[in-house]
């Protein structure tokens, strides 16, 4: 069941409506069915720490939710169920390459759907079955994750496999580009920097070729963004919106609204830095300022700040910021592929490659999410929570299986 879930989570991704839910459901059913067994097992410290941080995020999201009725518990419950699924998956680790097998399917599905929506249906931006920004950023995440096994297993598999993986990466990037989600383009730079750092530390002869490849990729993307009319319009629009806000205070644009939000929280956070205003208290204060004419009515359309850390800080205070930062740091530290961690295997052996691929993919997830959350309340969306929580859970549990020699 855990192997099936590890495959389905990236394979169905977002090109199937709520595709990320099917693998998660398999994990939850397994956790329920086998609870008498895995509840008796004592997880290691890293796993327990991660489970507690996920549970803490669930508690925080009960405070952050503005929904009423049963929906109020929805986002927080996803974090808590993710913690339960993690403990179950660690007890029964998935096969290490199940997640890798699902990645190209997810990338190809998202890329093809994005092409169909924009070229076949004539939509201006690819949205898949979710928010446009979520779609573009998660398509980019899948492309970056797919690039990891392509590099790690390059000499293991033949040209057909490399061609399929390369095609999948290209379609994943296309899904992001066709969404015209600008925040994701910045995340790509962060992920590339992470990859180059890891190569420099672990395998320096490969650094120069990868540096050249990364530079080439950025040049190609820059040319596509600069020369393709649709993308060039988005860049020009961003420049116009920023200039309009700085010079004339125009808030009724996408970036103008973001900048206005940042200005608002810069005033509010110092007033209540420790415990925050509360989710409803923040909305009430924002409404008061809109009514007073300090901000335009457009502000009330977005009760979430377009930055994960600022949104948490202004609503629940500095402890919420530290909790979210601790989650990212913990995940990065858990997966970080130090030489000492990899030295337990013979270099270039199958377990060594499996462990390396899983560790690097586990590092990519928090780095990408850190950038995604800079311009979008990424955890305010179901897809943002589900992909982070369950991708980390299956990657970590798969790694535990490798390290136990299964």
VENHUUR-V128397 format. One line per field, one symbol per residue. ss: DSSP state (~ for helix, > for strand, _ for the rest). phi: phi as a letter, one per 30 degrees, with the letter a starting at -180 (. if undefined). psi: psi as a letter, one per 40 degrees, with the letter a starting at -180 (. if undefined). A space follows every 50 residues. Layout:
# VENHUUR-V128397
ss->???
phi->???
psi->???
This chain:
# VENHUUR-V128397
ss->_~~~~~~~~~~~_______~~~~~~~~~~~~~~_~~~~______~~~~~~ ~~~~~~~~~~~~~~____~~~~~~~~~~~~~~~~~~~~~~~______~~~ ~~~~~~~~~~~~~~~~~~~~___________~~~~~~~~~~~~~~~~~~~ ~~______~~~~~~~~~~~~~~~~~~~~~__~~~~~~~~~~~~~~~~~~~ ~~_~~~~~~~~~~~~~~~~~~~~~~~~_~~~~~~~~~~~~~~~~~~~~__ ___~~~~~~~~~~~~~~~~~~_______~~~~~~~~~~~~~_____~~~~ ~______~~~~~~~~~_~~~~~~~~~~~~~~~~~~___~~~~_______~ ~~~~~~~~~~~~~~~~~~~~~~_____~~~_~~~~~~~~~~~~~~~~~~~ ~~~___
phi->.dddddddedddhbdceheddddddddddddddceedddddcdddddddd dddddddddddddddcdcieddcddddddddddddedddddbddddcddd ddedddddddddddddddcdciddbdbicbdedeedddddeddddddddd ddceddcddedddddddddeddddeddddhdddddddddddddddddddd dcadedddedddddddddddddddddcdeddddddddddddddddddbid cdbedddeddddddddddeddbddcididdddddddddddddidbddded dbdcddaeddddddcbjddddddddddddddddeceddedddddcddide dddddddddddddddddddededdbaddddcedddddddddddddddddd ddddid
psi->ddddddddddddbeehhfdedddddddddddddedddddeihiidddddd ddddddddddedddheiiadddeddddddddddddddddddghihdeddd ddddddddddddddddddddeeidhhebfaiddddddddddddddddddd ddfdediadddddddddddddddddddeefhddddddddddddddddddd ddgddedddddddddddddddddddddhdddddddddddddddddddefh efiddddddddddddddddddgddeieidddddddddddddeediiedde egehifhddddddddeadddddddddddddddddehgidddeeeihheid ddddddddddddddddddddddedehgdeeiddddddddddddddddddd dddef.
